[in-house]
Every structure is written in structure tokens, then in C-alpha cells.
Amino acid sequence: MADSALSIRTITDSDVPEFQRVMAWAFLSDTMGEDSKWLKVLEKDRAHAVLDGDELIGTAAVLTREITVPGGRQAPAGAVTVVSVKPGHRRRGVASLMMKTQLHGMHETGEPIAMLWASEGGIYRRYGYGEYATSIAMLKMPTRMAFHPGVHVSDARIRQVSREEALPVMREIHERVRCTRVGWLSRVEHTWNVQLADREIDRGGLSSYRYCLHPEGYVVFRVKADSGSSELHVRELVCETDQAYADLYRFLLDMDLAGEISFYTAWDDPILHMVDNPRKVVREAGDALWLRIVDIDRALPLRSYSSDVDSVLEVEDSFCPWNSGRWRLTVKGGEATVTRTEDPADVSLDIAALGSAFLGGVRLSVLRRAHRVVEHTPGHVDALSIAFLGTREPHCPEVF
Ligand SMILES: CC(=O)SCCNC(=O)CCNC(=O)[C@H](O)C(C)(C)COP(=O)(O)OP(=O)(O)OC[C@H]1O[C@@H](n2cnc3c(N)ncnc32)[C@H](O)[C@@H]1OP(=O)(O)O
């Protein structure tokens, strides 16, 4: 329960310096408070401050985005970010007040999905966010590895160009590709400046970005220079075709003077199956997007499904109680309808479990084994698990 001395409101221009200061202190960062680029993506009418009297002690914001869902539709989604509370004011319910204000606001305006990247794993389930809605793989691999016989590399020219030349081309490619990749987000003008920020303080001791264009894709990377053997740190590898993917990976693997490539990428990045020795590619997993279904009856019909099902889900959602209760999910020909019902439940679960499963990243059958999903009618969890699966692992390539 929030302390009664606390109030919450959206911010105005005059709040911005203090908003940034609180956020920078909370994240233990020297540079966030100076970051004017970041401010340009902030939507002031969706950024909240919590005040204790007239002292600003809490910050949180929502960015208006679309996320590609299974089947290829673009779903409106609120990207929750900069949740912070001043040290000394924590564990009084400030973050909970901001979470509630955001989610109840999204419900009122009809935004069906919320999502975030969590700074710590123990915080967000209580607000209904499901972990591992998308996963990320940290890949490290030596350069010069041969491809498996049969992996074709074309003679398409790959050109290293300036940032100015690259950006317009990259924007067009990204816009086409993100509409086909489950978990990818829309970008606004300033997203590009934030995602590819390239001042000295953004580089973490690495080089400036290198931009390389292929006729059907692009790659952006930094270099960690070493006189013996440099490392390539790939930021984005975005391709419209599998051919461009093979060509650009080959280009990186053959880079003279480079000894290693690292890349935060999709869990199912095909490179493991392209090289002749997959064990040389070291893959570590991490959670990426946490997804919150704001309104079940709006969110579930947005995506398409791999098989027909007809199941009654009993959903528990104390934070957004309009979702609680029994819902009949009927999928025919890939399309879902969701209606309230008084029929007995086939499956019970909480809203966070449904959020984990929504993009197809976590199977409900795994959540059943984790004691997070209860099956009342045999066969329904397996049927739902198959229906929710997509053809690829969902992936979100950007932290917001
Ligand atoms: C999407 C993003 O922006 S991720 C970034 C999150 N922010 C940060 O990590 C910055 C540093 N941390 C902070 O600013 C704060 O500690 C916050 C925002 C994480 C939490 O703020 P608080 O106001 O203290 O949270 P609040 O008092 O509402 O806590 C609600 C519940 O979460 C729990 N909780 C809060 N923080 C944590 C944590 N780090 N780990 C585990 N549990 C936590 C509380 O114990 C409380 O539990 P309860 O409901 O069982 O009583």
C-alpha cells in the first residue's frame, strides 16, 4: 500500500531536470542525468513522478510502441522504462503506485500489452509481468570459422559507409524486417539516436560504430582494439533474407585483425547451425522482454495461433482485477475469440504466466511443470502449448 503522503502526476517541462537527477541517482549512473538524447524519446504525458510533499522521489515512463506478435500483426504496446525511486524512499510502495497508475491508464485507453526489461528478476512478477517473454542469447565465437558445406555465400557487395549514409538505408530495412519478427518493436525518429548513441560516453571503451550495408541487410558493430587480435561487438545485424544473413556473418568472420565476435542476439540465431563446428560458438541465455497482458480479451485475439483450441482459462490477476475470472479461448483457423464464461475451468494460471507464454517464448507445459499452471481437464495444457508456439523464437533486439 502506498504511503498517504505520496502523490503521483504526469510531469511538466519544469520537472525534467529533477526527474533526470532522481533517475540517474537511482540507477547509480553518472551519465543518465546528462543524456539529452534520451529525453527526446520521453513522452511527458506518459511519464509519471511521485512526490512526497513537493519532493520528487519516484520516476516511471511509458513509451508508445508497436510489437510484432505471432502471425505478423503489429500490436500497440506500452514500453515501460526508467522506473526509479530515490534511495531513502524505497519499500514504501512508490514503485507499486507507479506500476498501478501505468497499467490502469493503459486499460482505460485500450493499450492491450505492457512490456519492460527488468533491472532485477525479483521485482515485476508481482505486477503481472511474465519473464522470458523473449529470451536473448549472448554469443561469442572465434573468427575464421568455416561454414558447413551447403551454406552458400553470395557475391553481393558489402560496403562500410558513414553513419550519415547508413542511417536512412538502415531505417528502411529495419522497418520492413521488424514487421516480420515476433518481439521486434517499432522505432520513432529519436529511438535511432538512443539505440545507436555514439558519443564517447556511450562507447564503454570500445570504438565508434562501424556501419556496413548489404543490398538486403546491414550490420553495426564496435571494435575492441587489441594489437594482437581485436574483438567485434555486434550491435545490430538486420537482414531481409537468409542470404544476407550468411553473407554478413561471413563478412564478420573473415574480418582481418579480428579474433572474436560477440553478439546479443536471438536465442535461435542460425549461426550455430551455419558453422562447421557449432561448439566453438559459446551461447549464454538471459531473459529479455517481460510482458504484461493488460486486457486479456483485447490482447489474445491480436495474435494468431498454430492450432485450434477451445479451453476455459481461469485467470488470477489481483493487480488488474478486470482480467480475473474465467475466459473461454476459442481458436479456429488460427484466429482467437475470448469471451467471459461461467463454465468450469480447463486450466488455471496467473496473468504473469500468460504473459510469459504470449509471444510463444515459454510453453505453458513448462509452466505447468514449474507449478505455475494447473490443468483441470487432461490434454488442455499440451494443446494450448502447441497453439501458442510460433515458427521462430520471439526476440526483442533492443533495450529501452
Ligand atoms: C523497467 C525498469 O525501469 S527496470 C529498473 C528498476 N529500477 C531500478 O532497478 C533502480 C534501483 N531501484 C529502485 O529505484 C527501487 O528499488 C525499485 C524501483 C526497484 C523499487 O521501488 P520501491 O518503491 O522500493 O518498491 P515498492 O516499495 O513499491 O515495492 C513493492 C514490492 O516489491 C519488492 N521489491 C522492490 N524492489 C525489489 C527488488 N529490488 N528486489 C526484490 N523485491 C523488490 C518490495 O519488497 C515490495 O514487496 P511486497 O509487495 O511484497 O511488499
Ligand as a Chemical Component Dictionary entry (heavy atoms), coordinates in Angstrom:
data_LIG
# 
_chem_comp.id                   LIG 
_chem_comp.type                 NON-POLYMER 
_chem_comp.pdbx_formal_charge   0 
_chem_comp.three_letter_code    LIG 
# 
loop_
_chem_comp_atom.comp_id 
_chem_comp_atom.atom_id 
_chem_comp_atom.alt_atom_id 
_chem_comp_atom.type_symbol 
_chem_comp_atom.charge 
_chem_comp_atom.model_Cartn_x 
_chem_comp_atom.model_Cartn_y 
_chem_comp_atom.model_Cartn_z 
_chem_comp_atom.pdbx_ordinal 
LIG C1  C1  C 0 11.612 -1.269 -16.249 1  
LIG C2  C2  C 0 12.662 -0.637 -15.439 2  
LIG O1  O1  O 0 12.792 0.562  -15.415 3  
LIG S1  S1  S 0 13.706 -1.644 -14.534 4  
LIG C3  C3  C 0 14.529 -0.537 -13.387 5  
LIG C4  C4  C 0 14.061 -0.645 -11.972 6  
LIG N1  N1  N 0 14.807 0.343  -11.186 7  
LIG C5  C5  C 0 15.973 0.090  -10.558 8  
LIG O2  O2  O 0 16.471 -1.017 -10.518 9  
LIG C6  C6  C 0 16.634 1.280  -9.901  10 
LIG C7  C7  C 0 17.015 0.993  -8.440  11 
LIG N2  N2  N 0 15.881 0.535  -7.649  12 
LIG C8  C8  C 0 14.832 1.341  -7.342  13 
LIG O3  O3  O 0 14.751 2.500  -7.751  14 
LIG C9  C9  C 0 13.738 0.756  -6.456  15 
LIG O4  O4  O 0 14.319 -0.093 -5.510  16 
LIG C10 C10 C 0 12.632 -0.019 -7.205  17 
LIG C11 C11 C 0 12.044 0.856  -8.316  18 
LIG C12 C12 C 0 13.218 -1.282 -7.863  19 
LIG C13 C13 C 0 11.540 -0.456 -6.228  20 
LIG O5  O5  O 0 10.940 0.696  -5.704  21 
LIG P1  P1  P 0 10.154 0.676  -4.293  22 
LIG O6  O6  O 0 9.376  1.919  -4.234  23 
LIG O7  O7  O 0 11.101 0.373  -3.212  24 
LIG O8  O8  O 0 9.180  -0.568 -4.495  25 
LIG P2  P2  P 0 7.864  -0.845 -3.634  26 
LIG O9  O9  O 0 8.029  -0.271 -2.252  27 
LIG O10 O10 O 0 6.677  -0.415 -4.385  28 
LIG O11 O11 O 0 7.957  -2.413 -3.553  29 
LIG C14 C14 C 0 6.931  -3.239 -3.928  30 
LIG C15 C15 C 0 7.317  -4.669 -3.658  31 
LIG O12 O12 O 0 8.455  -5.040 -4.457  32 
LIG C16 C16 C 0 9.505  -5.514 -3.607  33 
LIG N3  N3  N 0 10.755 -5.064 -4.203  34 
LIG C17 C17 C 0 11.076 -3.798 -4.519  35 
LIG N4  N4  N 0 12.308 -3.785 -5.038  36 
LIG C18 C18 C 0 12.754 -5.051 -5.066  37 
LIG C19 C19 C 0 13.971 -5.643 -5.503  38 
LIG N5  N5  N 0 14.964 -4.920 -5.977  39 
LIG N6  N6  N 0 14.068 -6.978 -5.404  40 
LIG C20 C20 C 0 13.056 -7.730 -4.892  41 
LIG N7  N7  N 0 11.879 -7.195 -4.453  42 
LIG C21 C21 C 0 11.747 -5.873 -4.541  43 
LIG C22 C22 C 0 9.234  -4.886 -2.269  44 
LIG O13 O13 O 0 9.825  -5.601 -1.236  45 
LIG C23 C23 C 0 7.715  -4.920 -2.199  46 
LIG O14 O14 O 0 7.307  -6.237 -1.885  47 
LIG P3  P3  P 0 5.872  -6.546 -1.227  48 
LIG O15 O15 O 0 4.847  -6.130 -2.251  49 
LIG O16 O16 O 0 5.905  -8.000 -1.006  50 
LIG O17 O17 O 0 5.826  -5.686 -0.005  51 
# 
loop_
_chem_comp_bond.comp_id 
_chem_comp_bond.atom_id_1 
_chem_comp_bond.atom_id_2 
_chem_comp_bond.value_order 
_chem_comp_bond.pdbx_ordinal 
LIG C1  C2  SING 1  
LIG C2  O1  DOUB 2  
LIG C2  S1  SING 3  
LIG S1  C3  SING 4  
LIG C3  C4  SING 5  
LIG C4  N1  SING 6  
LIG N1  C5  SING 7  
LIG C5  O2  DOUB 8  
LIG C5  C6  SING 9  
LIG C6  C7  SING 10 
LIG C7  N2  SING 11 
LIG N2  C8  SING 12 
LIG C8  O3  DOUB 13 
LIG C8  C9  SING 14 
LIG C9  O4  SING 15 
LIG C9  C10 SING 16 
LIG C10 C11 SING 17 
LIG C10 C12 SING 18 
LIG C10 C13 SING 19 
LIG C13 O5  SING 20 
LIG O5  P1  SING 21 
LIG P1  O6  DOUB 22 
LIG P1  O7  SING 23 
LIG P1  O8  SING 24 
LIG O8  P2  SING 25 
LIG P2  O9  DOUB 26 
LIG P2  O10 SING 27 
LIG P2  O11 SING 28 
LIG O11 C14 SING 29 
LIG C14 C15 SING 30 
LIG C15 O12 SING 31 
LIG C15 C23 SING 32 
LIG O12 C16 SING 33 
LIG C16 N3  SING 34 
LIG C16 C22 SING 35 
LIG N3  C17 SING 36 
LIG N3  C21 SING 37 
LIG C17 N4  DOUB 38 
LIG N4  C18 SING 39 
LIG C18 C19 SING 40 
LIG C18 C21 DOUB 41 
LIG C19 N5  SING 42 
LIG C19 N6  DOUB 43 
LIG N6  C20 SING 44 
LIG C20 N7  DOUB 45 
LIG N7  C21 SING 46 
LIG C22 O13 SING 47 
LIG C22 C23 SING 48 
LIG C23 O14 SING 49 
LIG O14 P3  SING 50 
LIG P3  O15 DOUB 51 
LIG P3  O16 SING 52 
LIG P3  O17 SING 53 
# 
